[in-house]
Structure formats: C-alpha cells, structure tokens
Amino acid sequence: MEYLKKANPGTSDVDREVSDIVAGLLDDIKRDGENAVRALNENLDGYTGAVVVPEEAFAEAHKQLPDGVKDDLRFAHRRVTDFAMRQRDSIVEFETELADGLVGGQRLIPVSTAGCYVPGGRYAHAASAIMSAGTAQAAGVRNIVAATPGNAGGEVNPAILFALQLCGASAVLVAGGVQGIASLAYGLFSGRAADIVVGPGNRYVAEAKRQLFGAIGIDVIAGPTESLIIADAAADPAVVAADLAGQAEHGADSPVWLITTDRRLADAVLELMPRVIAALPEPARTAASSAWRDYGEVVLVDSREQACEVSDRYAAEHLHVQASDPGWWLERLNNYGSLFLGEETTVAFGDKCSGPNHILPTRRAARYTGGLSALNFIKVVSYQRMTRDAAAQVAPVAARISRLEGMEGHARTGDVRLRKYFPERQFQLHNEDVDWSPDNDPD
C-alpha cells in the first residue's frame, strides 16, 4: 500500500470547547425553557419571529415555490418513503410456541414522538427534511416535530417547510443548533418531548445529541461528511475527480478518499482535482479546496482484496465503487454507511432523492452501525405467556440458575408459583453440586 496523497489536518482543541459551550447552553435551556430558546434564536441567528411555524406559513411556502421544485421534492419524498416502508416491512411481528404451553412473541411499536432536526445554514437542506421526517412518517410515528433555523429576516426556507408538510410534520419549530435539539428533547413549544431526535447538523448539534443521549434516543453522532471511492483501471478519472470534489464541498473538514489499484488513474485524478475544484462557484470552491488539501487521500493498493481491507479500515460514511464486477465488491465489503455500486450512481443521488437514507455514520462508526432507517423509529419488543404446566418446566430451572448467581429473590418468585400451582409436587429448586456461599462469590 502506498499513499500518493496523505491527509495533513491541523490540530485543534475545538472538541473540548464545543462540549463546554453545549453543556452551558443546555443548562440554560433546561432552567429557562422557552425564553432561553427565544434569546438564543435572536443572539445566534438574528431571528425574532414566532418559534412555532403557523399554518399560513406553509401555504405561503407552497405559493412561493415553483411547480418544478415542488415536483422534485415530491419525487424525493416518494423514493425515500417507499424505501423506508420496505425496510419497515422487512421485519415482522410473530408469535411462536417455544415449548408446550410456552409462547413468545415480537411486536413492532413506533415511538410516540420523533424529533427531526433539519439544518438550514449555508445550504437549505430540504432533502434532509425528507430523510428524517419522511422516514419517521413511513415508520408510523404519530407525532413528528421538526426544528430548523430561521434567518435574520424572520424567514424559514420555503423548500424545507414544503418538504416537512409533505412528511406530515405535526409541528415545525424555528430553532437552530443547540436550542433546536433541546426544544425537541424537552418538548418545548410543542408539548411533545421527543422519544428520539434524528438529523444531521454541525458540531454543536452533534454534541447536543451526544450529551442528551440516554434521556432520548438518537440516530448517530455525526462528524463531517466523508466519502471514499474505490476505482480500478476501467474508471473514468474525470468522473472520479468530479465525485470527490462534489463531496468535498460539504465543508473544509470533509474527508474525501480514493483507493485504487491503478497508478495511472491515481495520477490522472491528482492532476485533475485542482482544476475541478477551481471551476466550482463559491462557497463550494473554498470549502472543497481546503477539504482536498488537508483531508484528501489517494491510496494505491496491489489488489482488489487489499482495497477491501483498506476500505473496511476507513469505514467510510459513503463508499462508491467504480470498478468492474460490482457483485464481487458487494459481497466482500463490510464497513460503510451506504454503498454506491458502479459509475451510473453517485453519492449525490443518495444525498438527494434516490431512496436509501443519507443520514449515515461517520468517524468509523460504520464498523458497528448503519444509517438512519425506519427501524430507528420502531421499538422491537418481546412478550411471553405460559400455562401452569409450562411454568412447572421453566420455574425450577430459573430458580436453580438464580441461586447459582446468588439471586435468592429471583429464585423465590419461581418457588411461590410452584407451591401455589402444584402444592403436592416436589421440585429440585437447588443445584446440589454448587456451593454458593459468600466465600465462593466470584466477585
């Protein structure tokens, strides 16, 4: 393996600073509630309007948007919700008899309230509104509360409002950053505290979700967007360069990586990248230039097997294979947020409208989790029931294991049932071969 270009990010103490700032803001909001949110809206975003978006604002957004834009958002909504419903249908409720008289089952219960954060800073993330709220809608969530920033002119992006209306949002709050996440988590303005808060955002949003996790569920703690391309000699250098630059525009700290088995392709991409980035308009040009300079990497490998090994170590948020035999790569690659196979697709299609969700794990979290899906909004819960005869089979085993572990209270919940149901029968409730005295406690 040879690095033809290696990332060289600067050092920063920003994580600790962000953590402290977020903790202080969450304390303020928990103490002062809605008044704190209004103050932060004004101080941080210059927004002084109503926090809850009124019904007439949705009607106005509908009027403002060209029909073509609305049709595009409807297209994206259909694709994303169709894919999410198929995810929902991929797991089923069931009931089975595990033994005579012992029945176990599984139920799928949507959460009551989903909080969906929609960024609205440098870019108007209408697609993110669909990815989060539309997926919750497909999962069957009854209450969908969204939060998105307003601007100093007292406005919310009309495309975001239209998208959230398509997704059946119960309420939309004008609150960005930490105050938006806290409003969703604490049920401010809506009276509906979220069971789970999802959606991408900047480092302050990610840190607020991290600190609130446990009191609420979250999807992922997202870092900067990252994209990795695996390419062989058949790949088109111009397409590869365009795809890398396209993802680098997310921000100055967004990594883009190329792994290739072909040196000529690597050299061609390295030569093209400065020109492709220079042709972008601002602010994309500056963001992509910094991202490629500080975080871009090009890795030359000996074989496609080695390419898979290296890629799995990166565990990239987006993984795009532009190489022959896509089925082989699908079977061999394991760690990624979402996989794009072949030149005909690209990460931007998934980001906007093709169907699979674009809220994905970063910072190597793809080693142990996938991205947002309908299943994030659904609790997979179990139940059981049994006859008295089945209890006669289970209770003695449970009692003996409980006593093996030193949990006498657990054991006696089985004993009392056996005495009640079968007063004339004798059961072995102790394991005679185990001396479970305090001296033998393994702890």
N, C-alpha and C positions, 0 to 999 in steps of 0.2 A: 504494500500500500504506500502510495506517495501523495503527499499534499502538494498540489501545484499552486494552490492559494489557501492560506490558513487565516482563520479569524484572529483579529487582534483587538478585542474590545477593551476599552479603558476600565479602570477600577472605579468603583463607586460605593459610597455608604448610603445610597438612597433608600435601600430596603428598610433599615432601622428608622430612618427619618420618616418614611411613609407610614410605617407601623405606628409610631408615636402620634403622628398627626391624626391618623384614622381613629385611634383609641380615644383621643381627646374629643374628636367630633362626635363619636358615638356616645360618649358620656354626656355631652351637651344635649344631644337629641333625646337621649333617654330621660334626662332631667327636665328639659323644657318642651319636649314634644313638638307639636306643630309650629309653635312660634320659632323654635330653633331652625326648623326646615325653611320657613319663610325668610329668616335672616340670612341663612346660607345661600339660598337662591339669589337674594339681592347682592350679597357681598361677593360671591364667587362667579355668578353668571349674569348679574345685572338684571335679573328677571324679578319683576314686582307684581305680576298678574296673579290670577287665581291659580291655586295649585291643582284643583280638580278640573279637568277639561270639561266645559259644558257641552251639552248636546249640539248646540248651534255651531260649535267649532268644527265638529265632524261634517256637518252639512256644508260649511264654508270650504273645508278642505276638499270635499267632493267636487265643489264648483270650481275651485282653483286649478285642480289637476287636469291636464289634457287627457282626452279619452285614451290615447295611446299609452300613457303612463299607467292609467288605471287598468287597462287590459294586461299590461306586463305584470303588474302586481297580482292580478287575479291568476295569471298563468303560474307565477311562482307559488302562490297560495295553494293552487290545485296540486302541483307536483309535490310540495313539501308535506301537505296534509295527507295525500294519498300514500306516500312512503311511510309516514308516521302511523297511519292506520294499519298498514300491512305489518309494521313492527308490533303494534298492539295485538294484532290477530295471530302473531307467531307464537305467543304464549297463551295458554288456555287454562281455564278453571277445570278442575277434575275432582272426582271423589273415588276412592278405591278401598276395597276391603283388604287390609293388611294381614288379617287372620280372622278366624271365625269370631264374629261379633265385634271386631276392632276396625273402625272405619276412620280413615284420614282423608283430608281434602285440602284443596287450594282454592282461594278466592283472589280475584284481582279487583282492588278497590282504588279508584282515582283519589288523589289528595283533594281536600276540600277547596283550598285556595292556592293558586300558583302566582308568584310574583315574577314578572318578566321585566328585566332591565333592558332598555334599548338605547345604545349610545347615540349621541347627536352632536358631537363636537366638530372635528374637522370634516367628517363625512356624514351624510344623512343615511343612517343605516336602516332603511326601510326593509331590506332583506332580513336583517336580524330580528325585526319585529315579527316577521312571519316564522322564522326559525324557532323562536321561543314560544310566542303566544299561539301560533298555529299548531305547533306540536302538542301543547297543553290542550288545545281545543280537540285535537284528534284523539287524545288520551281520555277524553270525557271529563275533564276538570270543570266543575260548576262555576267557580269564581276565578276569573283571570284578571289580575290587577297589574297594570303596567306603569312603569316610571320612565320618563325620558326628559332630557334637559330642555329648558326654554332659552330664548336669547334676550338680549337687552331691549329688543323691540317689542317684547311681550308676546312672541310668537313661538309656536311649536311647528316643526317641519310638517307640512300637509301630507306628504307621502307616508310618513310614519303614522300619522293619525288615520289615514285611509287604510293602511295595512292592518293596524290594530283593530279597526272596525270590522274588517274582513274576518279577523280571527276571533271575533266575538268577545272582545275585552269588556269586562264588567265596569271597569273604571280605569281612567288614564290620569296619572299624576304628573304634573310638571315639576320634576325634581331630579337633578342630575347628580352624579358622583355619589359620595358617601351618604348624603341626605336622601337620595333616591333609594338606595339599598336599605337604609334604616327605615324609611317610610314604609317600604314593602314588608320588612321583617316585623315591625312593630304595629302594623295595621293603622298607621296614621292616615287621616283624611278619608279612608275608605271604610274603617271599622272592621276590616277583614285582614287579620295578621296572616301573612303567607306561611304555608307549611314548607314550601321550598322556593328559593329565589334562584333564577337562572338568567343567563345572558352575558355577553361579553362586555368589556369596559376597560378603562385604563388601570394603572397600578393601584389607584386609590379604591376603585370599585372592587378589584380582585382582593385587596387587603381587607376591605369591609366584609366581604363574603367570608373570607377566611376567619376573621375574628367572631363572626356571628354563627359560624357553623357549629352545629350541636343544638343550639336553640332553634335553628331552622336547618333544613336540608339545602344543599347547593348542588349545582351540576359539576363544574370544575373550577379550580383556581387558575385562571388563565394568565399566562405570561404573554409576551409579544408573539405575534403571529410568526410561524415558521413554516418553511416549505422546502422539501427535498426532492430532487429529480434524479432518477436512475436512468441512464441513457447508454446505448451501445452505438456501434459504428453506423447503424441504419438511421439514427436520429438526425433531425434537421437542426443544425446549430442555430439558425435564426429563430426557430420556434422555441428551442430550449432557452435561448437568451431572453426572448420576449416573456416567457413564463416566469423566469427568475426575476426579471425587472418588475413584472406585474405584481408579484407578491412582495417585493422589497418596498413598494410604495406605501405599504401599511404604516411604516414608521422607521425612524433612524436606528432602532434596535431590533428590527425584524430580521432574523437569520434566513438566508437562502443558501442552499447547498446543492452541489452537483456531485454525484458519484458516477463514474463512467469507466468502462473497460477499454475505451479508445482514446489514445493520446491526441490524435488529430482532431477529434471532436472537442476535447477539452481545450486545446489551443485555440480553436476557432471561436468557442464560446468566450474565452478570456479576452480575445481580441474584439469581439462584438459588444460586450457588455457596456463599456464606456459610451459607445455611440448610441446604443438602445436607450440607455438611461438619459443621456443628454437630450434625446428627442422628446422626452416626456415633458408635459407642462408642469408648472409649479402649482401646488407644493410637492407634487409627486416626485419631481426631479431631485429636489434636495433630500427628501426622505430616502429615496431609493439609492442615491449616491452614497449617503452615509451608511446605510444598511449594507450595501455591497462592499464598501471599503473596510468596514470594521467587523462585519459578521459573515460576509460571504466566504464560502469554501468550495474548492474543487479538489476532489479526491480521485486519483487514478488507482484502479484495482486490477488484479490479474485475471479474475474470472467472475462470472455472474454469481457463483456461490459466495465468493468473498464480498461481492456487492451486497448480497442479502445480509451477511454477517455485520458489515459496517452499518448498513441502514438500520438494522434492528438495534444497534447500539445507540444510534441517534434517536430512535423512536419519535420520528417527526410528526408534527400535527397533520400536515398534508404530505402525502407521498405520491409522486407521479412517476409512473414507469413509461418511458418512451424507448422501448426495446422490443425485439421480436419475441414471439411465443408468450403472450400475456398470461395464458393459463398457467404456465410454469411459475411465473412470479407470484400469481395469486395463491398458489399452493405453498410457496416457500417463505414468503414474507409474513412476519408475525406482529411487529410492533409499529403501529401507525394509528393516527386518529381517523383518517379517511384515505382510501386508496383510489387513485385515478389510473386507469389502465389504457395505454395507447395514446397516440398523438391527437386523436379526434376529440378527446375530452381534455379538460384543463381545470385547474383549481378554481378559477373564476366562475366556471359554470356551477360548481358545487356551492361556491360562496353566495350565489345569487338566486338560482332558480331550478336547478336540475332535479332536486328531490331530497337526497340524503342531507342530513343536517350539517351546518357549518360551524356549530358551537362545539369545539373539539379540544382534547387535552394537549397541553404544551409542556415544555421542560421535562421531557422524557416520561411524563405520566402515562403515555400510551403503552408503556410496559405493563400496566395493570388495569387500565380502564379505557373505555371507548368514549365517544362523544355523546351529546345530548340526544335522547330518543324518547319516544312515547313512554317507555318503561321507567324513565326518571320520575314521571308523574303518577306512577301506579305502584301501590303497595301490594307486594305478593305475600299474602298472609295464609297461614295454615289453620286448620281446625281438626278436631277429633272427637269421636264419641265411641262408647263401647257398652256392651252388655255386661251384666254381672259375671257371666261365665268368662268373658274375655278379661275382666278385671282380675279374676282368680288366676289367670295365667300371667298377667303383667305385674300385679302388685307385689308378689313375693320377690321377683327379680329386681324391681325398683327398690324394694326395702333392703335387699342384700347389698346392692350397689351403693345405696345411700349410706348404709352403715360402713361399708368399705371405705367410703370417703369421709367418714366421721360426721355425717349429717343426720343425726338422730331424728330431728323434727321432720325431715322429709320422709324418713322411713315410717314414722308413725302415722302419716297421712294414708299410707297404704294399709297399715295394720288395722286402723279403725274401720276401714271399709270391709276388710276380710272378716272381722269379728261381727260386723252388722249383717253382711250378706250370707255368711257361711258359719254360723256360730258352732256347728257341730264338727267342722273340719279342722284338721291340723295342717299348718303350712310351715315350711322352713323359711324363717324370716332372718336368720343369721347365717353367715358363712363360717362354718365351724373351723375351717382351715386358716382363718386370718385372725391374728391377734392385733386388734385395733385399739391399743391402749395409748395413752399420751406419750409414753416413751418411744413408741414406734411411729409417731406422727412424722411423715416425710418432710413437713415444712419446718 
